[in-house]
Each structure stands twice: as structure tokens, then as C-alpha cells.
Amino acid sequence: MNQPLAGFAPAPVSARMENHGSHMLKVAMQTGNDLFARVGSMVAYEGFIQYEPNPPAVRQIARDWITGEGAPLMKCSGDGLLYLADYGSNVVVINLGGDAISVNATNLLAFDAHLQWGVERVKGLAKFAGQGLWNTKISGQGWVALTSRGEPIVVDCGGGEDETYVDPDALVAWSPNLKVKGKRSFKAQSLIGRGSGEAYQMAFSGQGIVVVQPSEDSTDRLRIRG
């Protein structure tokens, strides 16, 4: 009975966060090294792990969520192995190593609780979106797990003068040090992007990466707030 299923068994733990297949996250939990994860993302666990929905640290940040940006989070603590997933979406694991990343809240699956994080305005877009767009910035020494609807592409913007253009509905995350501006295209409005009326893209330039998913989500991923 076990032989046909052997290929799906968990591999030995090699990192704090790692993929089990492309659609599931495995987290090695240890006492004192807590985790924030999207509410409802737990699919299995081994050992003794406790869950606290809407913990004080999240409530504190939530005071800044007047923009509507943010994701319901739970605090996970204890010892064991924790498995997380989000409706079969691909999972991308990132070790920040002291760097930072700006993430759409709808793509945020889990991150180490000791990381610095908060909701920030995306600079350079106010004239295209009223008062601007908002995203979740995470920084420090630790791990972050993102989701993508399909296998994503990671674009290295390099450092040249060329800009990288992305449909906002396909955008997952980017390096916050990149310069961002909006671009409207009237001639190609029926071919590029989705929305009511004109085509709208985000242009990135500078040194850093942009993570793009092969699916355009129509649920207003980058929330426009006035």
C-alpha cells in the first residue's frame, strides 16, 4: 500500500521554509520562532502547534489598514512541521537575508513573525490612481512565502535605462528599491491588461526583481484608495 505513495512522502527538513511540490509550503516550527500565516491556509501539521487568529501584533498593524490593504493573518507557534497551501496556487519561498520585498497582500502566504512589516504607499502612482496604491512591505533576516496563480517568472530589472512593464493584475511582488511609475496606453487598450477603458501598466526601473504570475486576477489586487 505504501509503495505507490512513496514519491509523495515529505523529504527531510533542510530549511525553515521549503516547498513540498510546487503547491504546498513546509515550515519547520520551533518554540520561540513564530510564524504569521494566512488564515485558513493550514492543510496539515505534525507535532504540537498552536494557532492564534488576529494576534495583537496584527491588530496593531491593522490600525494602518484604513486603505483596505492587508490579509487576515494568524500566529502559529510551537514545535513540529506545518504545511500550508492556498487553493492549489504555486508557492514561492524567499529567504530575505536582510533585504526587503513589497508584496500584494493577496499573494502573501506566510512569513517569520520577527520580520519587520507594514502597509506602505507605492510611490510614483498617485496621479494614476487618485491617492495612490498600497502594498505590504516585509524586511529583515528571515523567510517569506508567496503564492502565484501558475508558475511565476522573476524578472531581473538589472540597472540599465530600460523599464520593465507589468500588468498590475499579474503583479505578485517586487524589490521596494525599484522606481515605479504608471503608464497609460490608449492605442493598445484592447490588447494589454484588463479593466474598464484604457490599458494601464506599472513601469519598474533600477536594480531589483519583479515577480509576475501568468494569470490576471480581477479582484483588484493593488487596491486603489482615495
Disulfide bonds with the S-S distance in Angstrom:
none
